[in-house]
Amino acid sequence: MVRWFWQRRERGRKLQLRSRDELNGANRVDFEELAPDIDTFLGQAAYLQLGFFETLSELIQTTPELAEKEAVSRAAGAALTKHEALVALIRERGDDPTAVMAPFREPLDAFRTATHGVRPQETMLSVHITAGMLDDFYLALSASYGETGDRVAQILQADDDRQAIVDLIALAISGDLELKSLLALWGRRLVGDTLLIARAALRPTTLGTAHEKVEPVFTELMAAHSRRMDAMGLAA
C-alpha cells in the first residue's frame, strides 16, 4: 500500500498535547458574547488548516534539499491531520464540510496569499507564525462550544510538527544577518494580517462593547508570538 508523505508517522508515536495552561489564561476568558456561531467556528478552523497544508505542500515542490523537503512534509502532514479531524467532526454533526467551509474560502485564500513570502524561509516563517497564533486563538474560542469545543481543542493541541521548520529558519539566519533582519521584519508584518483574521472571526456587533474581553486574549497571542520569534533568534 502506498503511503503518502502526510501519512508517515513513527510507529507507536502518540500525538503530543499542549496544556491549555500554556495560553496563560487566555482560553479562560469568557467568549460567549463574542464567539461566532458554531458553523462559522468550525468552517474557519477547518479551512485554515487546509490552507496551511496547501502552502506547505507547495513549498515542498520548490525546496531543493531532501532533508528540508522531509521537514516541511511533516508539518504539512500535521496540518492535514488537523483538517481531516475537523472535517470529520463537522460530518458527525450532520453537516456538509464543503458547504460549511465555502463562505470562508475567499477571505482565507486572500490571507494565505498576503502572507506568502518571496523566499522559502519567509513562507516557512509565515506558516509557523500564523498557524501558531490562529491555533491559539481558536483554542481560546473553543471554550464557548461545550463538548464540541473540547474536541476542537484536543485537535488543535496536537503536535504541529513544525520544530524542524524552526530549526531550518534558525540555521538559515545563523550566518546571514541580512536575512535575519528581513525575517524579523516579515514576522512583525505577519502579526497585523493575522490579528485581522482573528478579529473577523468574532461577532462584529459586539466588538465595540466587549473590548475588555478581546484585548486580554490578543495580548496573550502577542506574548506567544514573541516567544516563537525569540526561539528562532528573531526580534518580535
Order of alpha helices (4+ residues) and beta strands (2+ residues): alpha-alpha-alpha-alpha-alpha-alpha-alpha-alpha-alpha
